[in-house]
Amino acid sequence: MKLIRVKYTKWFNILRDGISRNNPIVVAVLGICSALAVSNKVENAIAMGLGVTFVIMASSLTISLIRNIIPQKVRMVTYMVVISTFTISVQAFLQAYFMPIADALGAYVGLIITNCIVMGRQEAFAAKNPVKYSLIDGFASGMGYTFVLVTVAAIREILAFGTLLNMQVMSASWERWVVMAMAPGGFFVLALLIWGVRELIHYYEKPEQTL
Amino acid sequence: MENIIEIIVSSLTDQNIALIYILGMCPLIAISTSVKNAKGMGYAVIFVVTLTGIINWPIYMLLKNTNTTQISLLVFIITIAATVQFLEMFLAKFSPKLYNAFGIYLPLITVNCAVLAVSLFFVNRDYTFVETAAYSFSAGVGWMIAIVLLAGIRQKVNKFSNLPRGLTGKAIAFIILGILSLAFIGFTGLSFF
């Protein structure tokens, strides 16, 4: 009985939506650049996912706290400054403690700033909602993003290197699919993943009407 | 001079910013539903990328001289946002015709990661000013090639093929991008000298 009541509270709905029905990558198709570029190894994907989650949560917290004093006209620039501050701190943190990962991610850590998911959550949620819900929403979106990223990375790493988190999982005679470690592999795996998840949650786009 | 030609050719083909580095995907997917819109967005990106590359280079040198390169990200993004804003106002006032042609795409460019990436890449690769200008321009052109190709193929696919329901729209765009990307990888090793 208690479980059923939990299901309908607001925070639970926000959390569930961020991960499944409103998943930023699969349903809204946002934040793809970094999702594809760093998803050839699971460890990179985890680092990137946690970095993005941190940036979304921290900037949601900040924006939500000052949402009533940001002038409407300069709100975009305000978001940009807040987001880039946290991105720089993520970059500095990685460089200080996880140098190999920072090298592997390269410029893509800096590109968290232009990740549309972060900006989208500020505009769509944190600017209108109290701190508590903004934090949960940020966490949910970040986790939805991380979940997709790690799934794509696991498929690509197994096929491309025969390993998972640098542990050998395929037999030694495994023929490596080199293309999976490069850009096209990312595109194909993500396309198939989007297709699969959309069939599962019955989310279909209307056919595009073009001239 | 050879160096510059090499930068230009490689950023159009085997180092293509959209198809090989996978940057600027959000607008690439969102706006590639028709060739006309794709062209408008492409021109706007070329313009902004070139301009911000040229502006960001001296700013980065200034930061380097004062030993404050750790805030370069923040400075770059503000430069880009300011350039885009300024360009929009400038076009609206002095060239309404141009503004109507690609004014609506300008606000979207601030969150196009290709623009910021160009600024980060010239830092990573230690380009000189002329190299930066050449690289920014040709990266923009490379992005435009990608979006126009994708838009053309998507238009035909939407018109003539019967896709599974879950694959319509964005998912099929990724498959097309994957095939395009494979083709562009084929340019690897291209050399003129």
Contacts between the chains, C-beta under 8 A, distances in Angstrom:
chain1	res1	chain2	res2	distance
A	29	B	26	7.8
A	29	B	29	5.9
A	29	B	30	8.0
A	29	B	170	4.6
A	30	B	26	6.0
A	31	B	26	7.4
A	32	B	22	7.7
A	32	B	25	3.8
A	32	B	26	6.3
A	32	B	29	6.9
A	33	B	22	5.6
A	33	B	23	5.1
A	33	B	24	6.7
A	33	B	25	4.6
A	33	B	26	7.3
A	33	B	113	4.9
A	34	B	113	7.8
A	36	B	22	4.5
A	36	B	25	7.0
A	37	B	21	6.8
A	37	B	22	4.6
A	37	B	23	7.5
A	76	B	81	7.2
A	76	B	110	7.2
A	77	B	78	7.5
A	77	B	81	5.8
A	80	B	77	5.5
A	80	B	78	7.0
A	80	B	81	5.8
A	80	B	110	7.6
A	81	B	74	7.0
A	81	B	78	7.2
A	84	B	73	5.5
A	84	B	74	4.5
A	84	B	77	5.2
A	85	B	74	6.8
A	87	B	73	6.3
A	88	B	70	6.7
A	88	B	71	6.8
A	88	B	73	5.5
A	88	B	74	6.4
A	91	B	73	7.3
A	92	B	70	6.9
A	106	B	124	7.3
A	107	B	117	6.1
A	107	B	120	4.2
A	107	B	121	6.5
A	107	B	124	6.3
A	110	B	73	5.0
A	110	B	116	7.1
A	110	B	120	5.4
A	111	B	23	7.5
A	111	B	113	4.8
A	111	B	116	6.3
A	111	B	117	6.2
A	111	B	120	7.5
A	113	B	73	6.6
A	113	B	77	5.5
A	113	B	116	6.6
A	114	B	77	7.7
A	114	B	110	7.9
A	114	B	111	5.2
A	114	B	112	6.9
A	114	B	113	4.0
A	114	B	115	7.8
A	114	B	116	5.2
A	115	B	113	7.4
A	116	B	26	4.8
A	116	B	111	5.6
A	119	B	111	5.7
A	179	B	182	7.2
A	182	B	181	7.8
A	182	B	185	6.4
A	183	B	19	6.5
A	183	B	20	5.5
A	183	B	21	7.7
A	183	B	22	5.5
A	183	B	178	7.8
A	183	B	181	4.6
A	183	B	185	7.4
A	184	B	178	4.5
A	184	B	179	7.4
A	184	B	181	4.4
A	184	B	182	4.6
A	184	B	185	7.0
A	185	B	178	7.8
A	186	B	22	6.7
A	186	B	178	7.9
A	187	B	174	4.9
A	187	B	175	7.1
A	187	B	177	4.9
A	187	B	178	3.3
A	187	B	181	6.0
A	188	B	174	7.5
A	188	B	175	6.7
A	188	B	178	4.6
A	190	B	174	5.6
A	191	B	167	7.8
A	191	B	171	5.0
A	191	B	172	7.4
A	191	B	174	3.5
A	191	B	175	4.7
A	191	B	178	6.8
A	194	B	166	7.8
A	194	B	170	6.8
A	194	B	171	4.5
A	194	B	174	6.9
A	195	B	164	7.3
A	195	B	166	4.6
A	195	B	167	5.0
A	195	B	171	4.8
A	196	B	166	7.5
A	198	B	166	4.2
A	198	B	171	7.1
A	199	B	165	7.8
A	199	B	166	4.4
A	204	B	165	4.7
A	204	B	166	6.3
A	204	B	168	6.8
A	205	B	168	5.2
A	205	B	169	3.4
A	205	B	170	6.8
A	206	B	168	7.8
A	206	B	169	7.8
A	207	B	158	6.6
A	207	B	168	5.5
A	207	B	169	7.7
A	208	B	33	5.3
A	208	B	154	7.7
A	208	B	158	5.1
A	208	B	168	7.6
A	208	B	169	6.3
A	210	B	33	5.5
A	210	B	34	5.0
A	210	B	154	7.8
A	210	B	155	5.2
A	210	B	158	5.7
A	210	B	159	7.4
A	211	B	34	6.4
